[in-house]
Amino acid sequence: MALREIVTDPFPILKETTRPVTEFDDNLKKLVADMVETMYAAPGVGLAANQINIPLQVAVIDIAPKEQKGDPVVLINPKIIKGEGEEVDEEGCLSVTDYTAKVKRFSKIWVEAQNLEGQPLNFEAEGFFARVIQHELDHLNGKIFVDRLSTLKRTMYKKRRKKLQRQLDEADS
């Protein structure tokens, strides 16, 4: 296992749709192990493969309290088949540093995916677990949570990001 670097917005891969996994082999198992280690170290509750610059449809999730970590959910080629209800709650992201915002999501979803061996997974998710799945699937589809905000909030975020980048550039020179 190895820690991987988490890329941050505006890194281009975060805006790209990822490719389906077609080979369920040791390379995939190593990638997932690295993703889990990276997610825990960040610390985060979810991580999509493109957040570590790998354009594959792979996500790992563990919403358990820190002291109970260790049984992550691995989703390969996941899709939300159906969603119902809605709730608005605060979200942050390992690829969007130092920014959180309220985002509207389904309160309940039905998911189809595959596990590490390529076997089908079909399940329902509600509440925070459903929110995290939707957040990670957005990543796999080339979206970050900021893309779900109003135009005004998105513009404010982009201005803030540009200001931070100018400050970093000035510090480097």
The 8 nearest C-alpha neighbors of each residue, nearest first, counted from 0:
[[1, 33, 32, 29, 2, 36, 30, 34],
 [2, 0, 33, 3, 36, 37, 32, 34],
 [1, 3, 37, 33, 36, 4, 0, 34],
 [2, 4, 37, 51, 1, 5, 33, 34],
 [3, 5, 51, 6, 2, 37, 52, 50],
 [6, 4, 51, 50, 3, 7, 94, 93],
 [7, 5, 50, 51, 94, 4, 10, 52],
 [8, 6, 94, 10, 95, 9, 5, 96],
 [9, 7, 10, 95, 94, 13, 6, 11],
 [8, 10, 11, 7, 13, 14, 6, 12],
 [9, 11, 8, 7, 12, 13, 6, 14],
 [12, 10, 13, 14, 9, 15, 8, 7],
 [13, 11, 15, 14, 10, 49, 52, 54],
 [12, 14, 11, 141, 15, 10, 49, 138],
 [15, 13, 141, 12, 11, 142, 16, 143],
 [16, 14, 141, 12, 13, 17, 140, 11],
 [15, 17, 140, 141, 139, 18, 14, 54],
 [16, 18, 54, 55, 139, 56, 15, 140],
 [17, 19, 55, 56, 54, 20, 16, 139],
 [20, 18, 56, 76, 55, 21, 17, 75],
 [19, 21, 22, 56, 55, 76, 18, 75],
 [20, 22, 19, 23, 117, 18, 76, 24],
 [23, 21, 24, 20, 27, 117, 26, 25],
 [24, 22, 116, 27, 117, 115, 21, 25],
 [23, 25, 27, 26, 22, 28, 116, 115],
 [24, 26, 28, 27, 29, 23, 30, 22],
 [25, 27, 29, 24, 28, 30, 23, 22],
 [26, 28, 30, 25, 24, 29, 23, 31],
 [27, 29, 25, 31, 26, 30, 32, 24],
 [30, 28, 32, 26, 27, 31, 25, 33],
 [29, 31, 27, 33, 28, 32, 34, 26],
 [30, 32, 34, 28, 33, 29, 35, 27],
 [33, 31, 29, 35, 34, 30, 0, 28],
 [34, 32, 0, 1, 30, 36, 31, 35],
 [33, 35, 31, 37, 32, 36, 38, 30],
 [34, 36, 38, 32, 37, 33, 31, 39],
 [35, 37, 33, 39, 34, 38, 2, 40],
 [36, 38, 2, 34, 40, 35, 39, 3],
 [39, 37, 35, 43, 41, 36, 40, 42],
 [38, 40, 42, 36, 37, 41, 43, 35],
 [39, 41, 42, 37, 38, 36, 43, 2],
 [42, 40, 38, 43, 39, 37, 93, 5],
 [41, 43, 40, 39, 38, 44, 37, 93],
 [42, 44, 38, 41, 45, 39, 93, 46],
 [45, 43, 61, 62, 60, 38, 46, 42],
 [46, 44, 60, 59, 43, 61, 38, 131],
 [45, 47, 59, 58, 38, 135, 60, 48],
 [46, 48, 58, 50, 49, 135, 57, 138],
 [49, 47, 53, 50, 57, 51, 55, 58],
 [48, 50, 53, 52, 54, 51, 47, 12],
 [49, 51, 48, 5, 52, 6, 47, 94],
 [50, 52, 5, 49, 48, 53, 4, 6],
 [51, 53, 49, 50, 54, 12, 48, 6],
 [52, 54, 49, 48, 51, 55, 50, 12],
 [55, 53, 17, 49, 18, 52, 48, 56],
 [56, 54, 18, 17, 57, 53, 19, 48],
 [57, 55, 76, 19, 17, 18, 75, 139],
 [56, 58, 75, 48, 55, 74, 47, 76],
 [59, 57, 47, 74, 46, 73, 48, 135],
 [58, 60, 73, 46, 45, 72, 74, 71],
 [61, 59, 45, 72, 71, 44, 62, 46],
 [60, 62, 71, 44, 63, 72, 45, 70],
 [61, 63, 44, 60, 64, 128, 45, 127],
 [64, 62, 61, 68, 67, 65, 66, 44],
 [63, 65, 67, 66, 68, 62, 61, 44],
 [66, 64, 68, 67, 63, 62, 39, 69],
 [65, 67, 64, 68, 63, 69, 62, 39],
 [68, 66, 65, 64, 63, 69, 70, 62],
 [69, 67, 65, 66, 63, 70, 64, 61],
 [68, 70, 71, 67, 61, 63, 66, 65],
 [69, 71, 68, 72, 61, 67, 63, 60],
 [72, 70, 61, 60, 69, 73, 59, 35],
 [71, 73, 60, 59, 61, 74, 70, 58],
 [74, 72, 59, 58, 71, 114, 75, 60],
 [75, 73, 58, 77, 57, 112, 114, 113],
 [74, 76, 57, 113, 77, 112, 56, 114],
 [77, 75, 56, 112, 19, 113, 57, 20],
 [78, 76, 112, 75, 111, 74, 110, 113],
 [79, 77, 111, 110, 80, 112, 76, 136],
 [78, 80, 110, 81, 109, 111, 108, 77],
 [81, 79, 109, 110, 78, 111, 82, 108],
 [82, 80, 109, 108, 79, 83, 110, 107],
 [81, 83, 108, 107, 105, 109, 84, 80],
 [84, 82, 107, 105, 106, 108, 85, 81],
 [83, 85, 106, 105, 107, 86, 82, 104],
 [86, 84, 105, 106, 104, 103, 83, 87],
 [85, 87, 103, 104, 106, 105, 88, 84],
 [86, 88, 103, 102, 101, 104, 85, 89],
 [87, 89, 101, 102, 90, 86, 103, 100],
 [88, 90, 101, 100, 102, 99, 91, 87],
 [91, 89, 99, 100, 101, 88, 102, 92],
 [90, 92, 99, 98, 100, 89, 95, 93],
 [91, 93, 95, 94, 96, 90, 99, 144],
 [92, 94, 95, 96, 43, 91, 5, 41],
 [95, 93, 7, 92, 8, 6, 96, 5],
 [96, 94, 92, 93, 8, 7, 98, 97],
 [95, 97, 98, 94, 93, 92, 7, 91],
 [96, 98, 95, 99, 91, 92, 93, 94],
 [99, 97, 96, 91, 95, 100, 92, 156],
 [100, 98, 91, 90, 89, 97, 101, 92],
 [101, 99, 89, 90, 102, 91, 98, 145],
 [100, 102, 89, 88, 87, 90, 103, 99],
 [101, 103, 87, 88, 89, 100, 104, 90],
 [102, 104, 87, 86, 85, 88, 101, 105],
 [105, 103, 85, 86, 106, 87, 102, 130],
 [104, 106, 85, 84, 107, 83, 82, 86],
 [105, 107, 85, 84, 126, 86, 125, 104],
 [108, 106, 125, 83, 105, 82, 124, 129],
 [107, 109, 82, 124, 81, 123, 129, 110],
 [110, 108, 123, 81, 80, 79, 122, 82],
 [109, 111, 79, 122, 121, 80, 78, 123],
 [110, 112, 121, 78, 120, 77, 79, 80],
 [113, 111, 77, 120, 76, 75, 74, 119],
 [112, 114, 119, 75, 117, 120, 118, 74],
 [113, 115, 117, 116, 118, 75, 74, 73],
 [116, 114, 117, 23, 113, 28, 75, 73],
 [115, 117, 114, 118, 23, 113, 24, 119],
 [118, 116, 113, 114, 115, 23, 119, 75],
 [117, 119, 113, 114, 116, 120, 115, 112],
 [120, 118, 113, 112, 117, 114, 121, 111],
 [119, 121, 112, 113, 111, 114, 122, 118],
 [122, 120, 111, 110, 112, 119, 123, 109],
 [121, 123, 110, 109, 120, 124, 111, 108],
 [124, 122, 109, 108, 110, 125, 107, 121],
 [123, 125, 129, 108, 107, 128, 109, 122],
 [126, 124, 107, 129, 106, 128, 108, 127],
 [125, 127, 129, 106, 128, 130, 107, 124],
 [126, 128, 130, 129, 131, 125, 62, 106],
 [127, 129, 131, 130, 126, 125, 124, 132],
 [130, 128, 125, 124, 132, 126, 127, 131],
 [131, 129, 127, 133, 128, 132, 134, 126],
 [130, 132, 134, 128, 133, 129, 135, 127],
 [133, 131, 129, 135, 134, 130, 136, 128],
 [132, 134, 136, 130, 131, 135, 137, 129],
 [133, 135, 131, 137, 132, 136, 130, 138],
 [136, 134, 138, 132, 137, 133, 47, 131],
 [137, 135, 139, 133, 138, 134, 132, 140],
 [136, 138, 142, 140, 134, 135, 139, 133],
 [139, 137, 142, 135, 141, 136, 140, 143],
 [138, 140, 136, 17, 137, 141, 56, 16],
 [141, 139, 16, 137, 138, 142, 136, 17],
 [142, 140, 14, 15, 16, 138, 13, 139],
 [143, 141, 137, 138, 140, 14, 146, 144],
 [142, 144, 145, 146, 138, 137, 141, 13],
 [143, 145, 146, 147, 142, 134, 148, 102],
 [144, 146, 147, 148, 143, 153, 156, 100],
 [145, 147, 144, 148, 143, 142, 153, 149],
 [148, 146, 145, 144, 102, 149, 143, 103],
 [149, 147, 145, 146, 153, 152, 150, 102],
 [148, 150, 152, 151, 153, 147, 146, 154],
 [149, 151, 153, 152, 154, 148, 155, 146],
 [150, 152, 154, 149, 153, 155, 148, 156],
 [153, 151, 155, 149, 154, 150, 148, 156],
 [152, 154, 156, 150, 155, 151, 148, 149],
 [155, 153, 157, 151, 156, 152, 150, 158],
 [156, 154, 152, 158, 153, 157, 159, 151],
 [155, 157, 153, 159, 154, 158, 160, 152],
 [158, 156, 160, 154, 159, 155, 161, 153],
 [159, 157, 161, 155, 160, 156, 162, 154],
 [158, 160, 156, 162, 157, 161, 155, 163],
 [159, 161, 157, 163, 158, 162, 156, 164],
 [162, 160, 164, 158, 163, 159, 157, 165],
 [161, 163, 159, 165, 164, 160, 158, 166],
 [164, 162, 166, 160, 161, 165, 159, 167],
 [163, 165, 161, 167, 166, 162, 168, 160],
 [166, 164, 168, 162, 167, 163, 169, 161],
 [165, 167, 163, 169, 164, 168, 170, 162],
 [168, 166, 164, 170, 165, 169, 163, 171],
 [167, 169, 165, 171, 170, 166, 164, 172],
 [170, 168, 166, 172, 171, 167, 165, 164],
 [169, 171, 167, 168, 172, 166, 165, 164],
 [172, 170, 168, 169, 167, 166, 165, 164],
 [171, 169, 170, 168, 167, 166, 165, 164]]
